[in-house]
Amino acid sequence: MHMGFRWYGEGNDTISLDDIRQIPGVETIVWSLHHKQAGELWEPEEIEAEMKKITGLSDYDRKHGITKTFNADVVESVNVHESIKTGKTMLGMSRDEALDNYRKTIENLGKAGVKVVTYNFMPVFDWLRTDMFHPSPDGSTALYYDAHKVAQLTDPQALIDETLNGAGNLTMPGWEPERLAHLPEFIEAYKGIDHDKYYENYKVFLDAVIPTCEKYDVKLAVHPDDPAFDLFGWPRVVSSKEGIQRVLDLNPSPYNGLCLCLGSFSSRRGNDPVDAVKTFMDRIHFSHVRNIKFLDEAGSFSEVGHRASEGDVDTIGIMKAYAEADYQGYIRPDHGRHLWNENTPEHRPRPGYGLYDRALGIQYLLGVWDAVKYNK
C-alpha cells in the first residue's frame, strides 16, 4: 500500500511539499494541472514541470540534509468534458474532440510515468456540500451537507455562488466558474438523459479511452458520486454497489477501475463500504478513506475525524480489509476538519483540505494497517 496526500500545487495550496514531507508514511503526492479546464489537452512540458517539482529536491533541501522525496504516480483528476457525458457538442467542443484530447492526455501522462488517473462521471457538479466551514462541537469546522436545504433549492446557481465563495482565491476542482457560467446550457443538454442513456454515454467514453490506458499502462479510476444519489433530476450512476458493478462491466479491462472514496460511497444510506472494498479489491487502483456522521433521517451529514468512532464509516474495517488483502494500490486520507486556527480570515485552507486533520488521519489509518499486518 502506498500512502498519498493530495496537493494542489505551488501558489494554489496553503500547504507546501515541505509540510507534507514531515508527515510519516507519505510516499505519493496526488496532483493535477488545476489550471486546465475539462476537455483541454495536457501538454508534455506542463506535465514534466509539475512532476519535477514533486519528485525533486530544491537546493535548500539538499543544503539542509533533506533527502525524502515523493513519487507522482497518481493524478486526481483529468476531468471529463460535458460533451462526453451528454453525447452532444457542448461549449463549442464535440464529443470526438474531447475524447481525442483525453486519449492524448493519457498518453502524455503514461509516457511521463503516471500510473493512475482519477476522474468522475458526475453530471454538471462534482462533489456537493451546502456549508464549507460548518462549526463542529469541538470547535473545528468541516464540510457539511444539509439535505433539507438541497431539497428546497429551485435554482442551483445559489449553491454555485456559495461554494465558490468558500474557496476564496484558491481553485475549486469541479466547480470551475468558467465552466459553470454555462449552467443554463447544461440544464438544457441533460433533458431527456436518464440513467440508461447515461450508462450508454459512459460506455462510449470507456471504449474510446481504455485502449490508450492499456497501451501506456495508465489505470483509470472512477470516483463515486459525492453525495451518492441523484441531484436536481440529473442521473448519477456511480452511487451504489450495483452501479459500480455496472460501470466495471461496461468495459471488462482491468484498466477500467475505481478510485473508491469510502466517504462518498457511504453518503448513501445502505451502502456498505467494507463490503465494497472486499468485493472490488482487484479493481481498486486508488482509495480515499474518510468519515462522515449522519445528522438526521433525511441524510444530512457532517464530515468528521478519521477515527471510526467519530462517525458512521467503519474506517477500521476498511483498513483491516485492505491490510488483510495486502493491498498494493494507493490510498490517501480525504477531507479533514479545519483545525488549530486554520479557518481564519488570514489563513483559510481550501475547504476540506487543511494540513492537520489529514496528517492525523494518515497516522490513524496507518496505525490500523500496522496493527493488522504485524499481528498476523
N, C-alpha and C positions, 0 to 999 in steps of 0.2 A: 504494500500500500504506500502511495506517495501523498504526503500531506501538502496541500496548497493553500494559497492566500490570494484573494482577488485584489488586484492593483489597477488603478485607473490611469496611471502614467504621470510623468513629471508635469507639474503645473495644473493637474486635473485631479489631484488627490491630496487630502490633508495628511496622508501617511507616506513616509519615504521608504525606499528599499532598505535603508539602514535601520529603520524602525523594525521592519519585518524580519531582517536578518537576525535580530536578537530574540525572536520567538523560537524556542526549542522545537525542533521537529519539522520545520517548514522546508520543503525541498523545491516546490514548484510555485512560480508566480503565474497566476491565471490572468491573462491580459487580453487586450483588444486594441484596435485602432479606433478610438472613440470619436475621432473627427469624421469618420466615414459614415455616410448615410446608407441605409439599406439599398442594395442594388448596385452600389458603386464597386468598382474593381480595386482590390488591394494590390498595389504595385510592389515588386520585389524589393525595391530600395527602401520603401516605408517599413516593410516587414523586417528587413535586415537591421535597420536602425533601431527599432523598438526592441528586438530580441538582443541586440548588442548591449543595450542599457541593462537588461535583466540579467544576462548571463555573465557580464563582465565585472571588473572592479575598477574603481577610479584610482587616480594617482594618490589621492588622500588615503584611500583604503589600504593600498599597498604600503604606503609610508608608515601607517599605524598598525601594521601587522594583521590586518583583516584578511582572511583567506576564504571565508564561507561565501559560496556562490549559489545561484539558483539555476534550475532549468526553466525553459519557456515552452514546455511541451503542450500546454493547454491554452486554447483561445476561447474566450467567452465574451462576446459572441460574434458570429458572422450573421447579421440579421437578414431575414428573408423578405424580399420586396413584396408589397401587397399585390402586384400583378401575378406573382406566382400563386399566392393564396386564393385569389379570386378567379384566375384564368383569364383576366381581362387586362387590356392596356391601362395602366394607372400612372398618374403623374408624368405622363409623357414617355413611359417605358413599357415596352411589350414584355410578355412573359418570356419569349425566346431570348430577348436581350438580357433580361435579368438572370435567366438560367446560364447563359454563356458567361456572364460576369462571375456568377457563383462558382462555376466549374473552374474558371481560370484562377480565381482567388484560392480555391482548394489546392490547385496545382502549385501555385506560388508558395503557399504555406507548407505543403508537403516537401517541396524542394528545400525549404529553409529548415526543416527538421521538426515541424509541429506534428504532434501525434494525435491530438483530439481537438475537434471543433464543435463547440456547443452552439445551439440555436434554439429558437422556439417557433411554434407554428400557430401562435395565438392571433386571432383577428384584431386588427387595429391597435389595441392596447397590449402592452407587455404586462408585467405584474401590476396589481392594482391595490392601493390602500386608500383609506379616507383621511388618515392623520399620519403625518411623517414623524412627529415628535410627541407622541401621546404620553402623558405622565403615568408612571408606574408607581405602585405602592412603596417601593424602596427609594423613590426619589430620582431614579433614572428615567429616561424616556425611550420609547420604542415605536416601531411601526405598528399600525392599528387598522383593523378593518371593521367598519360599522355596517352590518348587513342591512339594518333599517334605513340608514342614510342612502345606501345604494338603491334599495328598493323604491325609494321615493323620488329618485332623480329622474327628471324628464329630459334633461339636456346634459350629455356627457361633458360638454365644454367646461362646466363649472369644476368638475373633477380634474380636468386637464390643467386648468389655471392653478388650482390648489396644489397639485403635485409638482408643477414646475416652480412654484414659489418656494416649496420646501427644499429645492435643490440649490437655491442661491445662485452662485456663479459657477457651479460645477455642472458637468453634463449629467443627464438622467437617462441612461440607456433604456430604450423602448418608449421614451416619452420625448423624442426629439421635436422641438417646436416647429422646425422647418417642415416636417412630415405632417404633424398634427394640425397644421394650418389648413390642411385639405380635408378636415373631418367630414364636411358635407359630401364630398366626392366618395369617401369611404362608405358612408352610410348608404348612399345610393348603390354602390357597387355590390354590397353584401345582401341586397334584397333578393330573395329567392334562393339563396345558398343555404341549404340545410346540412345536417351532419354528413349524410351520404355523399352529397356533392363535394363537400369539403374534403372528405377522405379521397375522393377521386382526384381532386387537385393536388392533394398531398402525395398521392402515388406518382403523379407526373413529375413532381419535384424529386422524389427519391430515385425514380428510374433514370432521371436525367443526370443526377449528381453522383450516385453511388459508384458507378464505374470509374469515375475520376478518383474517388476516395480509395478504391481498391488499387488503382494504378500507382498512386503516390503514397499509399499506406497512411491515410488520414482517417481516423474513425469519426463518424458523425454521431453526435449525441444530442437528442432532443430533450429539452427541459419541459417538465409537466406544466400544465396551465396553472396560473397563480392569480387568484384562487382557482381551485379545480372544479369549476362549474361554469355554465353559460352566463354571459353578461350582456345586457342590452339587446337580447334577441340574436346575438351572433353565436355561431357554433364553436364550441371548444371541444377538441377531440382527443386530448391527452390528459384526461381528468380522472380516470379510473383504471383499475387493473385490466378490465375488458378493453378499454380504449387504447391503453398501451400495447396490449397484445395485438390489437388490430393494426396499429401502426407498424409494429415489428413484422407482421405478416404481409404488409403491403410490399415489402422487399426483403427476402429472407437472408440477404447478405449479412454476415457478422459485422460489417462496417456500418450497418444501419442499427444504431444502438441508442442508449439512454444516457442523459445526464440526470440521474434520478435525484431530484430535490425532494427530500422527505418532508420538509415543512410545507412546501406547496402541495404535495400529494395528500398530506394529512389534513389540509384545509377543507376537504370534502368528507363529511361525516360518513363513517362506514368503511373508508379506505384503511387498509392495514399496512403500515409502512414496513414492518418486519417481514411480513409475508411477501410484499413486493420485492424486497431485497433478495430473499431466498428464491423467489420464482424467476426473477430476471437476471440473476447474478452473472450469467455468461454474456449478457448484452449490456451490462452497466459499464460504460467506459469512464464515467466520471460521476461523482455523487456530491450533493450538498447535504449536510446534516445540520438541522436547526430545530428549534422547538417553538410551538405555539400553545396558547391556552384559550380554549373556548370560553366565552363570557355569557352566552345566552343560547336559547334554543333556536334562534334564527340563524346562528352560525357566525356571529360576530366573534372576532378573536384578536388577541394581542400577541405580539412576539415577545418571548421571554428568554431567559438564560438557557444554555445548552443542557444543563443538568436535567435528567429525566423527571425528577420530582417537581420541577418548576412548572411544567405544563402537561400537555396531553399527548406528546410524542415520545414513544419509547426509545430514546436515544441509546440507552444501554443495550436493549435488544437489537437495535440496528447495528451498533458497532460490534456486538458479540457475533452477529451473523456474518459480518464482513471478516472478522478475525478467524472464526472457525473455518471459513472457506479459503483463508489465506489470500484474500482479495489483492490483486496486483495492479488495480487501476488507481485513479486519482480521486482524492476526497478533499473537500475544504469545508471549514465552518461557514455557515451562511450568515444571514443578517444577525447582528447583535444589538443589544441595547446601547444607548449612548450614556457613557459613564464618566464620573470624575471630571466635571467641567468641560466635557466635550461639546455639550449643547449650550453654548453661549453665543451672543451676537458676535463676539470677537473670534470665536473658534467653533465653527459648526461643521461637522463632517457631512458627507453625503448620507442621506437617511439610510440607516441600517448598516453603514459601513465605517463605523468608528474603529479604533485600534484595540481598545482594552478588552471589550467583551468577546471579540473574535479571538484574541490571544488566549483569554481564559477558556474559551470554548475548545480551542485546539488542545490545550492541556487536559481537559476533561475527556475529550474523545480519544486522545492517545492513551490516557490512563486506563480507559475501559479496554482498548485494544491490547495494551501491555498485560493487563490482568488476565485476559483470556489466553493470550499467547504463552505467557510464562507459567501458567498453571495447568497446561495440558499434560 
